[in-house]
Amino acid sequence: MLPGIQNGDLLLIDASEQRFGAFGVYVLEVGGERLVKRVQPKLDGSLTLISDNLAYEAEHVPPNQTADIKVVGRVLWVCGPTRGPR
């Protein structure tokens, strides 16, 4: 999620959000890996996973594959060692 979230940043996560209620930044678990992505839920039940890092393209997840994504929580706050809270 560079440049917005950098390696080593501290994230405050609302772990009570276990579903994608609205567009936002979420911590996800996919195939045993944890990811931080902007998630845009679509009306058809699909999701678009967006990275702030331009090296990564947005990923479209069809409705029949969204159950494979576990929501760890929604990111509420970010603080880095060289920057203040955002």
Residue, then its C-alpha position, 0 to 999 in steps of 0.5 A: m500500500l505504498p506510499g500511504i501505508q509503509n512497511g513497519d507502520l502501525l495499523l489500528i484495525d476495527a476487528s468487529e467489521q467482518r464483512f465489506g460494508a463499504f469502500g475502505v481499507y481492510v486487512l484481508e486473509v487470502g490463502g493464508e496470507r495477510l494483505v492490506k487493500r482498498v476494497q470496493p464492493k460492487l452491486d453484483g456481489s463482486l469485489t475490486l481489491i485496489s493497492d495504492n502501490l502503482a506496481y500492482e493492478a486492481e484485482h476483480v474478485p467474482p461473487n463466487q470467490t468472495a467467500d475465500i477472502k476473510v476480513v480481519g478488520r477495517v483499517l481506522w488509523v495508520c502511524g509510521p515511525t517517520r510520520g505522525p498519525r494519519 
